[in-house]
Amino acid sequence: MSIERARQYFSRFQMENRMMEFDTSSATVELAAKAVGCEPARIAKTLSFKVDDRAVLIVTAGDAKIDNPKYKAQFHVKAKMLTPPRRWRIWWDMRWEGFAPLGSRRMWMCIWMFP
């Protein structure tokens, strides 16, 4: 998602001024936490998985790991992350790092948030 599309999405909720942009990279949880000045657990990360012909995005705390038994119970398949980056580009037509799923136009995508 471009920064402009993210800003447009958040403007619907009068939150566009709460977005932060950094001079340094925030592509990983660790880099984002350092840029913001918080602990990694306070950063939301998006993990992408393939389930049948669909992408499933899971947004979770930066320090969280996927609980494989919970994942399998929910989706009825073993967790298989979308890799390498070129597969991501084919499915999403976006860069690998720095992606936020908010406001995505992809109708076949599911977003799940695990605590």
C-alpha positions as CSV (number, residue, x, y, z in Angstrom):
1,M,0.0,0.0,0.0
2,S,1.3,3.4,-0.9
3,I,1.6,6.1,1.8
4,E,-1.0,8.1,-0.1
5,R,-3.5,5.2,0.0
6,A,-2.9,4.6,3.7
7,R,-3.4,8.3,4.4
8,Q,-6.7,8.2,2.4
9,Y,-7.9,5.1,4.3
10,F,-7.1,6.7,7.7
11,S,-8.8,10.0,6.7
12,R,-12.1,8.2,6.8
13,F,-11.6,7.9,10.5
14,Q,-9.9,11.3,11.0
15,M,-6.6,9.5,11.8
16,E,-4.4,10.5,8.9
17,N,-2.4,12.9,11.0
18,R,-1.5,10.1,13.4
19,M,0.6,8.4,10.7
20,M,4.4,8.4,11.2
21,E,7.1,8.5,8.5
22,F,10.8,8.0,9.3
23,D,14.1,8.9,7.7
24,T,15.4,5.5,8.7
25,S,14.1,2.1,7.7
26,S,11.2,0.6,9.6
27,A,11.0,-2.5,7.4
28,T,11.4,-5.0,10.3
29,V,9.8,-5.1,13.7
30,E,13.2,-4.3,15.3
31,L,13.9,-1.4,13.0
32,A,10.3,0.0,13.5
33,A,10.5,-0.3,17.3
34,K,13.9,1.5,17.2
35,A,12.5,4.3,14.9
36,V,9.4,4.8,17.1
37,G,11.2,4.3,20.4
38,C,9.2,1.5,21.8
39,E,9.5,-2.2,22.5
40,P,9.0,-4.7,19.6
41,A,5.7,-6.0,21.2
42,R,4.1,-2.6,20.5
43,I,4.7,-2.9,16.7
44,A,2.0,-4.6,14.6
45,K,3.5,-7.0,12.0
46,T,1.7,-8.6,9.1
47,L,2.5,-12.3,8.2
48,S,1.3,-13.6,4.9
49,F,0.3,-17.2,4.3
50,K,-1.1,-19.3,1.5
51,V,-4.3,-21.2,2.0
52,D,-5.5,-23.0,-1.1
53,D,-5.7,-20.2,-3.7
54,R,-5.9,-17.4,-1.3
55,A,-3.6,-15.2,0.7
56,V,-4.3,-15.0,4.4
57,L,-2.8,-12.0,6.3
58,I,-2.4,-12.3,10.0
59,V,-1.7,-9.0,11.9
60,T,-0.2,-9.6,15.3
61,A,2.1,-8.1,17.9
62,G,5.7,-7.7,16.8
63,D,7.1,-10.2,19.2
64,A,4.3,-12.9,18.6
65,K,4.8,-16.2,16.8
66,I,2.2,-18.2,15.0
67,D,0.6,-20.9,17.2
68,N,0.6,-23.8,14.7
69,P,-2.1,-25.8,16.4
70,K,-4.4,-22.8,16.5
71,Y,-3.6,-21.9,12.8
72,K,-4.4,-25.5,11.7
73,A,-7.6,-25.5,13.7
74,Q,-8.7,-22.3,12.1
75,F,-7.6,-22.8,8.5
76,H,-7.5,-26.6,8.3
77,V,-4.0,-26.6,6.7
78,K,-0.5,-26.4,8.0
79,A,0.9,-22.8,8.1
80,K,2.8,-22.0,4.9
81,M,4.2,-18.5,4.6
82,L,4.3,-16.7,1.3
83,T,7.9,-16.6,0.1
84,P,10.0,-15.6,-1.7
85,P,9.5,-11.9,-2.4
86,R,8.8,-12.4,-6.1
87,R,5.7,-14.5,-5.2
88,W,4.5,-11.6,-3.0
89,R,5.0,-9.2,-6.0
90,I,2.9,-11.5,-8.2
91,W,0.0,-11.7,-5.7
92,W,0.1,-8.2,-4.4
93,D,2.0,-6.1,-6.9
94,M,3.8,-4.4,-4.0
95,R,7.2,-4.3,-2.3
96,W,8.0,-7.0,0.2
97,E,8.7,-4.8,3.2
98,G,6.6,-2.1,4.7
99,F,3.2,-3.4,3.7
100,A,0.1,-2.6,5.7
101,P,-3.1,-4.5,4.7
102,L,-5.5,-1.7,5.7
103,G,-7.6,-0.6,2.8
104,S,-6.5,-3.3,0.4
105,R,-8.6,-3.7,-2.7
106,R,-8.0,-7.4,-2.9
107,M,-11.4,-9.1,-2.3
108,W,-10.0,-12.6,-2.0
109,M,-7.9,-11.8,1.0
110,C,-8.7,-12.6,4.6
111,I,-7.2,-10.7,7.5
112,W,-7.1,-12.4,10.9
113,M,-5.7,-10.8,14.1
114,F,-4.3,-13.1,16.7
115,P,-3.6,-11.9,20.2
